[in-house]
Amino acid sequence: MATVLKIPLDAGIADQQMDITLDKKPLTLRVTWNEYGQYWYFSLSERNGESIIDGIKMVKDTFLLKRYQLSSPEGDFIFMDNYSGKERPDFYSLGNDHLLLYRTKY
C-alpha cells in the first residue's frame, strides 16, 4: 500500500534544500522560488550531487514526475492545495496553504 509523506517546507524562504530519504534512497531536494515567473520549482539529486531532475515547476494538484518516467525515485510528488482558495500558489504558500507531498509507489 502506498504511503504519503509530507515534505517539511517553510513559507517565505526562497531557496530551501534538504536531505531526504525516499523509497529507502537518500536524496537531496531543493525547492526555489522563481521571482520572475512567480512560481515554485524543485530539483532532485543524489547525495553526491548528481542530478536526477532539475527545475520542475510545482503545479498545484498535479503529479510532478509521472511524465518523466524516472527509475528513481519510484514514487511521485504532488503539490497539493490545502484548501487555500488561491488560484495560484504564492511566495508564502509553502507548508501552509500548499503542501509538497511524496507518494511512494507501494
Backbone torsions as a table, in degrees:
resi	resn	phi	psi	omega
1	MET	NA	136.5	-179.1
2	ALA	-67.8	149.2	177.0
3	THR	-118.6	144.9	177.6
4	VAL	-111.9	127.0	179.5
5	LEU	-112.6	133.3	175.2
6	LYS	-86.6	125.4	178.0
7	ILE	-83.4	122.5	-175.2
8	PRO	-76.6	100.1	179.1
9	LEU	-116.4	152.9	-178.8
10	ASP	-109.0	137.5	177.7
11	ALA	-69.5	144.6	173.1
12	GLY	77.1	12.5	175.4
13	ILE	-115.2	116.2	-169.6
14	ALA	-72.9	-21.7	-177.4
15	ASP	-142.0	112.1	-177.3
16	GLN	-126.4	135.5	178.6
17	GLN	-133.5	140.4	179.7
18	MET	-150.3	150.4	171.6
19	ASP	-88.7	128.8	-179.2
20	ILE	-135.0	162.9	174.1
21	THR	-119.9	120.9	179.5
22	LEU	-121.4	125.6	-178.8
23	ASP	52.4	44.2	177.7
24	LYS	66.8	16.3	-179.4
25	LYS	-115.6	123.0	178.7
26	PRO	-73.9	125.8	-176.6
27	LEU	-137.1	168.5	173.7
28	THR	-119.7	129.7	179.8
29	LEU	-113.1	133.8	176.0
30	ARG	-127.0	129.5	179.1
31	VAL	-120.2	130.0	-173.7
32	THR	-135.5	144.6	176.6
33	TRP	-90.0	129.6	175.0
34	ASN	-95.6	102.6	-176.3
35	GLU	-62.7	-42.2	-177.8
36	TYR	-64.2	-48.1	-178.0
37	GLY	-87.0	-11.9	-179.6
38	GLN	59.9	51.0	175.9
39	TYR	-148.0	163.6	175.5
40	TRP	-95.2	145.9	171.9
41	TYR	-140.4	162.8	-179.1
42	PHE	-137.3	159.0	176.1
43	SER	-132.2	151.3	-178.7
44	LEU	-132.5	134.8	-179.3
45	SER	-143.4	163.0	171.2
46	GLU	-67.1	160.7	179.4
47	ARG	-64.6	-22.5	178.6
48	ASN	-81.8	2.0	178.0
49	GLY	97.7	-9.0	179.4
50	GLU	-67.4	123.9	-176.0
51	SER	-70.1	135.8	171.8
52	ILE	-97.8	-48.1	177.1
53	ILE	-156.7	144.6	-171.5
54	ASP	-135.1	138.3	172.1
55	GLY	69.2	42.7	179.6
56	ILE	-87.1	120.2	178.5
57	LYS	-66.4	132.3	-178.7
58	MET	-89.0	93.6	179.7
59	VAL	-91.2	129.6	-174.6
60	LYS	-66.9	145.6	176.4
61	ASP	58.4	34.1	-179.1
62	THR	-135.0	136.6	171.8
63	PHE	-66.8	131.8	-168.4
64	LEU	-95.4	-23.2	-177.5
65	LEU	-106.5	-15.7	-171.8
66	LYS	-48.8	-44.6	-174.7
67	ARG	-72.6	-12.0	-176.4
68	TYR	-93.7	-13.0	176.9
69	GLN	50.6	53.8	179.0
70	LEU	-79.8	150.5	175.5
71	SER	-83.8	-22.0	179.4
72	SER	-147.0	133.6	-1.2
73	PRO	-75.2	165.3	-175.9
74	GLU	-77.3	-28.5	-178.3
75	GLY	-89.9	-154.6	-177.7
76	ASP	-149.1	155.3	175.6
77	PHE	-95.7	148.9	170.2
78	ILE	-138.2	136.6	179.7
79	PHE	-100.9	97.3	-170.8
80	MET	-90.6	136.3	170.3
81	ASP	-77.5	122.1	-177.5
82	ASN	-95.0	56.0	179.0
83	TYR	59.5	40.6	-177.0
84	SER	-77.7	-32.4	-173.9
85	GLY	80.0	0.7	179.5
86	LYS	-82.8	142.0	176.4
87	GLU	-68.5	-40.0	179.4
88	ARG	-135.1	146.3	173.4
89	PRO	-63.4	146.6	177.4
90	ASP	-118.9	-172.2	-176.2
91	PHE	-58.2	-32.5	-176.7
92	TYR	-97.0	11.1	-174.8
93	SER	-77.2	-31.6	-172.9
94	LEU	-58.9	132.6	175.8
95	GLY	74.5	-6.0	179.6
96	ASN	-114.3	-87.4	-177.5
97	ASP	-91.1	-4.3	172.4
98	HIS	-137.6	134.1	-175.9
99	LEU	-119.8	137.9	171.8
100	LEU	-94.8	118.5	-178.7
101	LEU	-116.3	150.1	174.3
102	TYR	-118.9	126.8	179.2
103	ARG	-108.4	117.1	179.0
104	THR	-66.8	158.1	-178.7
105	LYS	-70.8	-37.6	-176.7
106	TYR	-119.9	NA	NA
